[in-house]
Amino acid sequence: MIVATTDDVAGKRIVEVLGMVQGSSIRARNVAHDLVAQFKNITGGEITEYTKLMAEAREQSLDRMREEAAARGANAVVGFRFVTTEVMQNAAELLAYGTAVRVEDA
């Protein structure tokens, strides 16, 4: 499945627009990771536990969006974006969304 941040795909022609698709993942922080993060805040450096947490959330939300697009018969998603929001203290939603389309070679 092609996923593009642009409104079209180079070398392809959009033949059908199937509508908006989305996928989300809500993740909560872990107390042990918070302790490591507090230490890193003092000493400096990357908080790898949070980097991994957000990477997993991105992949899961992207996979869910692709699944919804495929279920609609799409072979591409254009106008793809990520958005994140805090849903409660220590928990965030990562949302992947775009427009499901069918494309053919131009």
N, C-alpha and C positions, 0 to 999 in steps of 0.2 A: 504494500500500500504506500503510495506517495503521500507525504505530508509536507506541505509548503507554507511558509509564512506569507508568501506573496498571494495575490488574487488570481494568479494563473500559474501554469506549469510550462516552462520553456519546452518547445518542441511538441506540445500537446494542445489539443483543442477540447474545451469543455463542451460535452454534448448533452449533459443533463445535470441539473442542480437538484440535489435530494434533500437539502435543508441543513439546519444547524445540528451538529453532533457534539457531545461532550462526554467527559469522563472525569471523575473526581476521586480524591483520596484524602481522608482526614487522619492526621497523625498527631499523637500526643507525645510530649517529651517524657523522658524517663528520669527518675530521681538520681540514679547513679550517673547518668550523662550530665545532669545539671551540676553535680559536684565537680566533674572533670571540667565543665565549661567555666565554672567559677574560678578554678585554678588557672585555666588558660587565660581568663580575663586579667589575672594578675601578672602572669608570666609572658603572655602574648603567644601568638601562633594560631594555626587553624584548629577549629573544633571539629575534628574528623567525625565524631559521633553524629553531630548535627548535619554535616555534609552528607554523610551516608543516609541519614534519615530523609533528607530532602530529595536526594537522588532517587531513592526507592519510591517516594511519593510521586515524583515526576514520571518515572517509568510506569507506575501503576495507573496513573490518571491517563497517560498517553495510550497505554494498552487498552483501557476501557473505552476511550474515544474511538480508537481504531476498530474495536469490536462493534460498536454501535454503527459506525460508517459501513463496515462490511455487511452487517445485518440489513442495511438499507439498500445494498447492491452497489455501493460506491467502490471505486478503485483508487480514489485520491481524496485528500482533504486539503482545501485551500483556506487562506486567511487564518492559519493556525496561530493560537496564542495560549500562553499560560497566565493564570491569575492566582494569587494566593490571598487568603483572608484569615484572620483569627476568628475562630468560632466560639472559643471559650478560653479561659486562662490556661496557658500551656498546651493548647491544641490549635492546629491550623488546617485549613482545607487548601489543597492544591487542585485547581480546576484547569483542565485542558479542553479547548473548544475550537471549532472551526466550521467550515461549510463542506458537507459531504457532496462530492461530485463524481460523475463518470467522465473519464477523459479517453480520447483516442489520439493516435499519432496525427500530427498536423499535415 
